[in-house]
Amino acid sequence: METRPDRDAGPWAVPHVLERGAAWSWRIVVVAGALAVVAWSLARLSVVLIPVFVALVASALLSPVVERLATKLPRLLAVWSTLLTCAAAVAGLGYLLWGPLRSSFDDLSSQWDDAITDVEQWLIDGPFGLSAERVDRLSESARDAAERLGSGLLAEPASAARTLTEVVGGFFLAIVLTFFFLKDGPTMWRWLVDRVATSRRLLLDDAGCAAFSAMQGWIRGVAITGVADAILIGAALVILDVPAAIPLAVITFFAAFLPVVGATVAGGLATLIALVSDGPGTAIIVAIVVLAVQQIEGDILMPLVMQRQVSLHPVVVLVALAAGAAIAGIVGAIVAVPITAALSAAVSSIRSARTQHVLIDGPDTPVGADG
């Protein structure tokens, strides 16, 4: 009769649970170290990776138009027509919005001192009931903070120039990449698929197409939430008779494509214009409306929309946003959801193929062949 060795024999024997835990622990440490190295490498390459991501998003947005035009026109002409039409539409929209916004900015610069005086007086006479000395100290602290911020931004002109160069270079790189992705995207993808083993090609092709479709779904989801934000905030601005309400609503829509930063900038701009034009009372109402809409959009509407568009549970969307922001700040928050959606779609495609016995073992056996 076979006897099982006694792992617990002896006073110094390591408990089985601790042994298994140690085995898992060092593997987790190795994986975490590898992920840290990958994250560090990606951070160093962010100047290149961000334009690539922007180009992929733009390609996902414009590729349906290009594919439809390519059925009637040469592909190169279809790409140029799409890009030029898009550029003309953006330029025309900017021209239409610039007039009301410039007028509001002129009022903001000319009436800024009066607006600050109104705010200080409101803090004294309003619901807060602060003393004049307390308001003076707060104003002095705010001015000092603004001066320190401005001096900090100007203290390193070389750094500012390098950042500006990276932004401008990244912008043009994204445009060039978008052109080539739209023009040669299918050919580039086929070349990549042909680099893998024959038995894996169909699997990789399906996973890549699923990931690209998920990114298109993310764009639709962001557009839906942006429209909701623009309608709600724009309606509040119109009701409160805030100048440039329609341009601010359009800016709010485009700001939805930049999580955290876009909402902050658009809301702050609307609040400033309301402050200068109608005083602190209206500005506070606008700020409350903006914050409320952003909370509803970020915590309720966006997760629900993303669940429908990219098949991600609302909890996954919220966790992805939080994790992306914690790991890479603003850039991480921007790319977290589309990357999560693309990876989820690719993994789901692979699992579905394996479930249906599409992937056959053997390097020379094509996918879908009978084994």
Disulfide bonds with the S-S distance in Angstrom:
none
